[in-house]
Amino acid sequence: MDIREVARRSGVSVATVSRALNGRPDVSPHTRERVLAIAREAGYLPNEQARSLVRRRSDLVGLIWDTGYVTAGARHPFLADVLVGLKIALTGIGRHLVLLSNPPDGVHGDDQVHLRAVRQHSLQGVLLMGVDERAPAVAALVASGLPCVGVDLQVQDVAATYVTSDNRAGAAAAVAHLHALGHRRIATVAGPPHLLPAVERLAGYRYECARVGLAYRPEYVVHGDFFLHSGYDAMRRLLALPDPPTAVFVAGDEMAVGALHAAADAGVQVPRDLSVVGFDDIEVAALVRPALTTVAQDRLGLAAAAVENLRDLVDAAESARPAPVTPRLLPCRLVVRGSSGPPAA
Protein backbone atom coordinates (compact mmCIF):
# COMPACT_ATOMS: atom_id res chain seq x y z
CA MET A 1 0.00 0.00 0.00
CA ASP A 2 1.28 3.49 -0.81
CA ILE A 3 0.49 6.89 0.72
CA ARG A 4 -2.33 7.50 -1.76
CA GLU A 5 -4.20 4.42 -0.54
CA VAL A 6 -3.71 5.50 3.08
CA ALA A 7 -5.20 8.88 2.13
CA ARG A 8 -8.17 7.24 0.38
CA ARG A 9 -8.97 4.99 3.35
CA SER A 10 -8.55 7.87 5.80
CA GLY A 11 -10.76 10.19 3.80
CA VAL A 12 -8.14 12.94 3.74
CA SER A 13 -5.68 14.31 1.22
CA VAL A 14 -2.21 12.91 0.53
CA ALA A 15 -0.77 16.14 1.96
CA THR A 16 -2.66 15.63 5.22
CA VAL A 17 -1.39 12.05 5.47
CA SER A 18 2.18 13.31 4.94
CA ARG A 19 1.78 15.94 7.63
CA ALA A 20 0.30 13.40 10.04
CA LEU A 21 3.10 10.89 9.45
CA ASN A 22 5.72 13.60 10.00
CA GLY A 23 4.19 14.77 13.27
CA ARG A 24 3.29 18.23 11.98
CA PRO A 25 1.32 20.38 14.45
CA ASP A 26 -1.24 21.53 11.85
CA VAL A 27 -3.10 18.18 11.95
CA SER A 28 -5.79 17.56 14.54
CA PRO A 29 -5.10 14.78 17.07
CA HIS A 30 -8.20 12.86 15.89
CA THR A 31 -7.09 12.93 12.24
CA ARG A 32 -3.51 12.02 13.12
CA GLU A 33 -4.58 9.01 15.17
CA ARG A 34 -6.93 7.81 12.39
CA VAL A 35 -4.21 8.13 9.73
CA LEU A 36 -1.63 6.37 11.91
CA ALA A 37 -4.04 3.56 12.74
CA ILE A 38 -4.88 2.92 9.07
CA ALA A 39 -1.22 3.14 8.06
CA ARG A 40 -0.24 0.71 10.80
CA GLU A 41 -3.00 -1.79 10.00
CA ALA A 42 -2.08 -1.72 6.33
CA GLY A 43 1.63 -2.31 7.08
CA TYR A 44 2.58 1.11 5.80
CA LEU A 45 3.92 2.24 9.17
CA PRO A 46 5.75 0.12 11.77
CA ASN A 47 4.14 0.00 15.20
CA GLU A 48 7.05 1.68 17.00
CA GLN A 49 7.17 4.51 14.50
CA ALA A 50 3.42 5.02 14.88
CA ARG A 51 3.72 5.15 18.66
CA SER A 52 6.56 7.63 18.47
CA LEU A 53 4.58 9.89 16.18
CA VAL A 54 1.54 9.75 18.43
CA ARG A 55 3.61 10.94 21.36
CA ARG A 56 5.28 13.56 19.13
CA ARG A 57 8.80 12.26 19.71
CA SER A 58 11.04 9.76 18.04
CA ASP A 59 14.21 7.88 18.81
CA LEU A 60 16.15 10.22 16.55
CA VAL A 61 18.93 12.59 17.59
CA GLY A 62 20.08 15.32 15.24
CA LEU A 63 23.67 16.28 14.50
CA ILE A 64 24.45 19.73 13.13
CA TRP A 65 27.97 19.62 11.75
CA ASP A 66 29.56 21.96 9.24
CA THR A 67 30.55 19.54 6.48
CA GLY A 68 31.05 22.12 3.74
CA TYR A 69 34.19 22.47 1.69
CA VAL A 70 34.92 25.91 3.12
CA THR A 71 35.68 24.60 6.59
CA ALA A 72 36.19 20.97 5.50
CA GLY A 73 34.89 19.70 8.84
CA ALA A 74 33.93 16.30 7.44
CA ARG A 75 37.48 15.73 6.26
CA HIS A 76 39.19 16.37 9.58
CA PRO A 77 40.17 13.00 11.07
CA PHE A 78 39.59 14.07 14.68
CA LEU A 79 35.98 15.12 14.04
CA ALA A 80 35.40 12.03 11.90
CA ASP A 81 36.51 9.84 14.81
CA VAL A 82 34.18 11.71 17.19
CA LEU A 83 31.34 11.08 14.73
CA VAL A 84 32.01 7.34 14.90
CA GLY A 85 32.00 7.59 18.69
CA LEU A 86 28.63 9.37 18.65
CA LYS A 87 27.16 6.63 16.50
CA ILE A 88 28.48 3.92 18.85
CA ALA A 89 27.21 5.69 21.98
CA LEU A 90 23.76 6.38 20.51
CA THR A 91 23.41 2.82 19.27
CA GLY A 92 24.11 1.65 22.81
CA ILE A 93 21.02 3.47 24.11
CA GLY A 94 18.77 2.63 21.16
CA ARG A 95 18.95 5.97 19.40
CA HIS A 96 19.60 6.85 15.77
CA LEU A 97 21.62 9.76 14.39
CA VAL A 98 20.29 12.15 11.74
CA LEU A 99 22.75 14.51 10.04
CA LEU A 100 21.10 17.88 9.53
CA SER A 101 22.28 20.38 6.95
CA ASN A 102 23.99 23.53 8.15
CA PRO A 103 23.41 26.05 5.34
CA PRO A 104 25.18 29.41 5.52
CA ASP A 105 22.80 32.04 6.89
CA GLY A 106 23.29 34.18 3.82
CA VAL A 107 22.06 31.40 1.54
CA HIS A 108 19.07 29.91 3.30
CA GLY A 109 17.89 32.76 5.36
CA ASP A 110 16.30 32.98 8.75
CA ASP A 111 17.21 31.77 12.20
CA GLN A 112 14.45 29.11 12.32
CA VAL A 113 16.03 26.69 9.83
CA HIS A 114 17.27 24.27 12.51
CA LEU A 115 14.11 24.48 14.60
CA ARG A 116 12.00 23.60 11.56
CA ALA A 117 14.15 20.53 10.91
CA VAL A 118 13.80 19.49 14.56
CA ARG A 119 10.01 19.75 14.39
CA GLN A 120 9.81 17.96 11.06
CA HIS A 121 11.75 14.95 12.34
CA SER A 122 10.42 15.06 15.95
CA LEU A 123 13.98 14.93 17.25
CA GLN A 124 14.69 14.17 20.91
CA GLY A 125 17.65 16.51 20.94
CA VAL A 126 20.54 17.86 18.90
CA LEU A 127 24.31 17.48 19.02
CA LEU A 128 26.40 20.39 17.71
CA MET A 129 29.91 19.95 16.34
CA GLY A 130 32.21 22.09 14.21
CA VAL A 131 29.73 24.97 13.80
CA ASP A 132 29.71 28.58 14.98
CA GLU A 133 27.62 28.81 18.15
CA ARG A 134 27.15 32.53 17.45
CA ALA A 135 25.25 31.86 14.20
CA PRO A 136 21.61 33.03 14.52
CA ALA A 137 20.12 29.63 13.64
CA VAL A 138 22.34 27.85 16.20
CA ALA A 139 21.66 30.46 18.89
CA ALA A 140 17.90 30.17 18.33
CA LEU A 141 18.10 26.38 18.64
CA VAL A 142 20.08 26.55 21.89
CA ALA A 143 17.62 29.07 23.37
CA SER A 144 14.55 27.07 22.29
CA GLY A 145 14.52 24.70 25.25
CA LEU A 146 15.27 21.66 23.09
CA PRO A 147 18.03 19.48 24.62
CA CYS A 148 21.31 20.49 22.92
CA VAL A 149 24.89 19.41 23.58
CA GLY A 150 27.91 21.01 21.97
CA VAL A 151 31.11 19.08 21.31
CA ASP A 152 33.90 21.64 21.76
CA LEU A 153 31.21 24.34 21.50
CA GLN A 154 30.56 26.35 24.65
CA VAL A 155 26.76 26.39 24.55
CA GLN A 156 24.90 26.72 27.85
CA ASP A 157 21.25 27.24 28.71
CA VAL A 158 18.59 25.51 30.78
CA ALA A 159 18.46 22.68 28.22
CA ALA A 160 21.92 23.09 26.66
CA THR A 161 25.41 22.13 27.75
CA TYR A 162 28.71 21.01 26.25
CA VAL A 163 31.62 18.59 26.49
CA THR A 164 35.24 19.31 25.70
CA SER A 165 38.76 18.13 26.46
CA ASP A 166 40.93 19.90 29.00
CA ASN A 167 42.69 21.73 26.18
CA ARG A 168 44.37 24.24 28.47
CA ALA A 169 46.01 21.59 30.64
CA GLY A 170 47.00 19.57 27.57
CA ALA A 171 48.74 22.55 25.97
CA ALA A 172 50.49 23.36 29.24
CA ALA A 173 51.75 19.77 29.42
CA ALA A 174 53.20 20.08 25.92
CA VAL A 175 55.09 23.27 26.81
CA ALA A 176 56.27 21.78 30.13
CA HIS A 177 57.64 18.77 28.21
CA LEU A 178 59.59 20.99 25.82
CA HIS A 179 60.90 23.18 28.64
CA ALA A 180 62.04 20.12 30.61
CA LEU A 181 64.02 19.01 27.56
CA GLY A 182 65.91 22.31 27.73
CA HIS A 183 64.08 24.46 25.18
CA ARG A 184 63.74 28.16 25.92
CA ARG A 185 62.62 29.45 22.50
CA ILE A 186 59.20 27.76 22.28
CA ALA A 187 56.72 28.94 19.66
CA THR A 188 53.17 27.85 18.92
CA VAL A 189 51.00 27.35 15.86
CA ALA A 190 47.57 28.16 17.28
CA GLY A 191 44.16 27.33 15.84
CA PRO A 192 41.42 29.72 14.66
CA PRO A 193 40.80 32.28 17.43
CA HIS A 194 37.00 31.85 17.31
CA LEU A 195 37.07 28.15 18.24
CA LEU A 196 36.98 27.05 21.87
CA PRO A 197 39.77 24.41 21.63
CA ALA A 198 42.09 26.89 19.89
CA VAL A 199 41.44 29.58 22.51
CA GLU A 200 42.05 27.17 25.39
CA ARG A 201 45.22 25.67 23.87
CA LEU A 202 46.71 29.12 23.29
CA ALA A 203 45.81 30.05 26.87
CA GLY A 204 47.54 26.89 28.12
CA TYR A 205 50.63 27.68 26.07
CA ARG A 206 50.82 31.24 27.45
CA TYR A 207 50.13 30.09 31.02
CA GLU A 208 52.90 27.50 31.01
CA CYS A 209 55.40 29.81 29.34
CA ALA A 210 54.76 32.37 32.10
CA ARG A 211 54.91 29.71 34.80
CA VAL A 212 58.38 28.54 33.75
CA GLY A 213 59.64 32.10 33.28
CA LEU A 214 59.64 32.41 29.49
CA ALA A 215 58.84 35.90 28.21
CA TYR A 216 55.86 36.16 25.86
CA ARG A 217 57.02 36.76 22.29
CA PRO A 218 54.20 37.76 19.90
CA GLU A 219 56.23 36.72 16.86
CA TYR A 220 56.26 33.18 18.25
CA VAL A 221 52.45 32.91 17.95
CA VAL A 222 51.16 32.11 14.45
CA HIS A 223 47.56 31.09 13.71
CA GLY A 224 46.45 28.28 11.41
CA ASP A 225 43.11 26.63 10.63
CA PHE A 226 43.72 23.09 12.01
CA PHE A 227 44.52 21.76 8.50
CA LEU A 228 47.79 20.65 6.96
CA HIS A 229 48.62 23.54 4.64
CA SER A 230 48.22 26.17 7.34
CA GLY A 231 50.69 24.26 9.51
CA TYR A 232 53.16 24.22 6.64
CA ASP A 233 52.82 27.97 6.05
CA ALA A 234 53.02 28.79 9.77
CA MET A 235 56.22 26.80 10.22
CA ARG A 236 57.82 28.53 7.25
CA ARG A 237 57.08 31.88 8.90
CA LEU A 238 58.56 30.76 12.21
CA LEU A 239 61.72 29.37 10.62
CA ALA A 240 62.22 32.64 8.73
CA LEU A 241 62.41 34.69 11.96
CA PRO A 242 65.79 36.27 12.83
CA ASP A 243 65.72 34.26 16.08
CA PRO A 244 63.75 31.13 15.14
CA PRO A 245 62.36 28.81 17.83
CA THR A 246 64.03 25.56 18.78
CA ALA A 247 60.66 24.00 19.60
CA VAL A 248 57.07 24.46 18.45
CA PHE A 249 53.82 23.40 20.07
CA VAL A 250 51.30 22.94 17.25
CA ALA A 251 47.65 23.03 18.37
CA GLY A 252 46.51 20.25 16.02
CA ASP A 253 48.15 17.15 14.57
CA GLU A 254 47.21 17.90 10.96
CA MET A 255 48.95 21.27 11.25
CA ALA A 256 51.87 19.54 12.96
CA VAL A 257 52.31 17.19 10.00
CA GLY A 258 52.38 20.25 7.74
CA ALA A 259 54.97 21.78 10.06
CA LEU A 260 57.16 18.67 9.78
CA HIS A 261 57.00 18.93 5.99
CA ALA A 262 57.98 22.61 6.09
CA ALA A 263 60.94 21.81 8.35
CA ALA A 264 62.11 19.06 6.01
CA ASP A 265 61.83 21.34 2.98
CA ALA A 266 63.92 23.95 4.81
CA GLY A 267 66.63 21.43 5.64
CA VAL A 268 65.78 21.53 9.35
CA GLN A 269 66.07 18.14 11.04
CA VAL A 270 63.49 17.07 13.61
CA PRO A 271 64.22 16.65 16.49
CA ARG A 272 67.93 17.51 16.19
CA ASP A 273 67.36 21.12 15.07
CA LEU A 274 63.71 21.55 16.00
CA SER A 275 61.26 19.77 18.30
CA VAL A 276 57.59 19.56 17.35
CA VAL A 277 54.64 18.61 19.58
CA GLY A 278 51.10 18.28 18.24
CA PHE A 279 47.61 17.89 19.71
CA ASP A 280 44.85 15.26 19.11
CA ASP A 281 46.82 12.01 18.54
CA ILE A 282 45.09 11.20 15.26
CA GLU A 283 46.20 8.03 13.49
CA VAL A 284 48.78 9.70 11.27
CA ALA A 285 50.69 11.01 14.32
CA ALA A 286 52.25 7.59 14.88
CA LEU A 287 52.86 6.98 11.15
CA VAL A 288 54.90 10.05 10.17
CA ARG A 289 58.68 10.01 10.54
CA PRO A 290 59.76 11.00 13.05
CA ALA A 291 56.64 9.89 14.87
CA LEU A 292 54.86 12.85 16.39
CA THR A 293 54.91 13.66 20.08
CA THR A 294 51.38 14.85 20.79
CA VAL A 295 48.65 15.48 23.34
CA ALA A 296 46.05 12.72 23.05
CA GLN A 297 42.34 13.40 23.35
CA ASP A 298 39.83 10.68 24.24
CA ARG A 299 37.70 10.90 21.10
CA LEU A 300 35.33 8.07 22.00
CA GLY A 301 35.12 9.42 25.54
CA LEU A 302 34.09 12.85 24.24
CA ALA A 303 31.35 11.27 22.16
CA ALA A 304 30.11 9.12 25.05
CA ALA A 305 30.06 12.13 27.38
CA ALA A 306 28.09 14.16 24.83
CA VAL A 307 25.47 11.42 24.48
CA GLU A 308 25.26 10.96 28.25
CA ASN A 309 24.70 14.69 28.76
CA LEU A 310 22.06 14.72 26.03
CA ARG A 311 20.24 11.80 27.63
CA ASP A 312 20.28 13.64 30.99
CA LEU A 313 18.80 16.73 29.35
CA VAL A 314 16.08 14.68 27.62
CA ASP A 315 15.21 12.91 30.87
CA ALA A 316 14.96 16.26 32.68
CA ALA A 317 12.71 17.69 29.96
CA GLU A 318 10.40 14.66 29.99
CA SER A 319 10.09 14.77 33.78
CA ALA A 320 8.86 18.37 33.50
CA ARG A 321 11.68 19.41 35.83
CA PRO A 322 14.22 21.03 33.51
CA ALA A 323 17.54 21.61 35.22
CA PRO A 324 20.97 22.60 33.91
CA VAL A 325 23.39 19.76 33.17
CA THR A 326 27.01 20.40 34.12
CA PRO A 327 29.49 20.64 31.23
CA ARG A 328 31.98 17.77 31.02
CA LEU A 329 35.76 18.35 30.86
CA LEU A 330 37.76 15.27 29.81
CA PRO A 331 41.47 14.89 30.62
CA CYS A 332 44.21 14.70 27.99
CA ARG A 333 47.54 12.89 28.13
CA LEU A 334 50.96 13.56 26.64
CA VAL A 335 52.27 10.88 24.26
CA VAL A 336 56.04 11.23 23.77
CA ARG A 337 57.41 10.00 20.44
CA GLY A 338 60.35 10.86 18.22
CA SER A 339 59.61 14.44 17.19
CA SER A 340 60.73 16.01 20.46
CA GLY A 341 64.20 16.03 22.00
CA PRO A 342 66.78 18.28 23.64
CA PRO A 343 67.89 21.38 21.72
CA ALA A 344 71.14 21.28 19.80
CA ALA A 345 74.19 22.07 21.92
Beta strands, then each sheet from edge to edge (+ up, - down):
strand 1: 60-65
strand 2: 96-100
strand 3: 125-129
strand 4: 148-151
strand 5: 160-165
strand 6: 186-190
strand 7: 221-223
strand 8: 247-250
strand 9: 275-280
strand 10: 293-296
strand 11: 328-330
strand 12: 333-335
sheet 1: 2+ 1+ 3+ 4+ 5+ 11+
sheet 2: 7+ 6+ 8+ 9+ 10+ 12-
end
